[in-house]
Amino acid sequence: MARVKRAQIRKTGKKKLFRRAKGFFLGRSNHRQAIEHVMRAMRNQYIGRKLRKRDFRRLWNQRINAAARLNGMKYSTFIHGLKLANIELNRKMLADLAVRDAATFASLVEQAKAARQS
């Protein structure tokens, strides 16, 4: 069986690792600690992508709630009324309407109220 020399593969892997660790503090950027801290950074990066989705949904819900209360309705009753009226707008679009176009949002609130009463 042929002998495998790993020098080039190892060199490429280390270059990639140290490129990812660029800017880390002290030995974390160019010593053995770099492996641990790059792995930790990648784990936090993954977690952060999930948290960002959660944070934005919370923000949209808060904006919709504030705008709905200005129009005399609570968030939960507003969302329920939209479902009864068969209006399928996601929370991102509803929050955008609440911030940028108050008149359209007010008409949606009226439609939700009408759907809940009928």
Steps between C-alpha positions, in 0.01 A plus 500: 500500500628844411621733769280808556674829570269749671721808511309696236157400635601595854645829379178584312286415803711711733494793259121479488480482880730798557315700237182445702681593823632827357431785739463283810677622813862396574576128463148422393587619153823310435553220751338171595223694675384615158337162431283518812403860448418460132277204588332706772455793262342275239263353760396847614459607140257213444308581818494869406330427170219326688475778761476767232184337362352487850588863574351630178174312554475652850562846356233454233250380762570805718451738207175332395374507859580871540330592173197278573454660842510846340203379294315362803581131474733257675765302312344157553151609399642679197688189378192284564283745306742493206483121494118511503505757217735275296767768483833320474769757569805392695614689807792659319267663247248598768775668705623683191147625428461605863815713483481639144132508405269561796189552284527157338565340837191674641291354216636154585396553862151593386479188286617288794236658725228436245606137458496443877148643537344301218 
